[in-house]
C-alpha cells in the first residue's frame, strides 16, 4: 500500500518563529502541575499560555510551573488574562518580558466579567503600544472583521478571534465572520476561546485557520489526557482536510457508483 | 550595641517590617526568591535584576514579585 506523503513541513509560523504543532494549549484549571504537564505532552503543543501572578512569599514550597514545563523546550506565551484595561495589560506584559526576555506575548483585555468578551478599544490601544515597544503581540479579539483589520494595522503579529465566550465550550458560533477574517488577512489566524471538543478544533482548521488555542476543554474534560490527544488529532484532521480541498456542497444527491451498466 | 532601625514596606500587597538600609538584593536573598524565574517591580517601576545591589529599600516602598503560573 502506498502511503500518501503529506506536505513535510506544514508549520505554524508566528513572528518568524516556527512550530510543528498548530495547537496551543493553556496551562490553567488543571488538577495538578503533573496533570498539566502530561496533558501538554500528549497534545503535542509547542506553545503554552501562562499567567503572570504574585509569588507566594509565605509558602515557598509551592510547585513552580517552570519546574514542570521547561521553557527551553516549550514556548511560554505570557497572557494578560484577568486584565480589564490597557494599563493593567501593559504592566503585566512588561513584567512578563522581564522574567525571561519573552517578546512573544498574548494580549487579552477583557471588557465584561460576565461573558469575558474583549474590550476592543482597550485592546487596540494596547496592541499599538506593545508593538512599538518591540513586543510580538498575538491578540485575543472579537470575531469582527473590522476590528481584526484594525489590529493588523496597529501591528498585531497574530489575530486570535474567539469561537464563543471563554470556557463556554460552544464551538465556533460565527463561521462566516471567521471566513471573512481568513480571507482578509495573511497574519496567523488562531481561534482562541470557546472550543468544547475536538471537532470544534477540526472545524476551525477546515475554515483555514492557522491554529487553535484550547484550555478549559482539555483541562476540564472527564479525562484530560484523552482529550488532549483528541484535540491534537482534531487539529491535524482539520488542517489536512483544509489542505486536501473539500468537495462542494450540493443540495441534491449525487451517486457514488456509475449509472452506466446497471442491470 | 546600637539597635537597628526597622522600616515598613509592602511586598506583594502585604506589609512587612524589615531592617533599615537593606539592599533589594539582600532582601530578596533572605526571601529565597529564585531571581531567574521572577520579575520585580519597585513602586510600580520594573527593576533591572542586575541592579538589585544598588537599590536601598526605603520606608513605604512597594514591591511586587511576580512569576509565571498556569493560565489560559
Interface residues (C-beta under 8 A of the other chain):
Chain A: X26 X27 X28 X29 X30 X33 X36 X49 X50 X51 X52 X53 X54 X55 X57 X60 X64 X65 X66 X76 X78 X79 X81 X91 X94 X95 X96 X97 X98 X99 X100 X166 X167 X193 X215 X216
Chain B: X11 X12 X13 X14 X31 X32 X33 X34 X36 X37 X38 X39 X40 X41 X44 X46 X49 X64 X65 X66 X67 X68 X69 X70 X71 X72
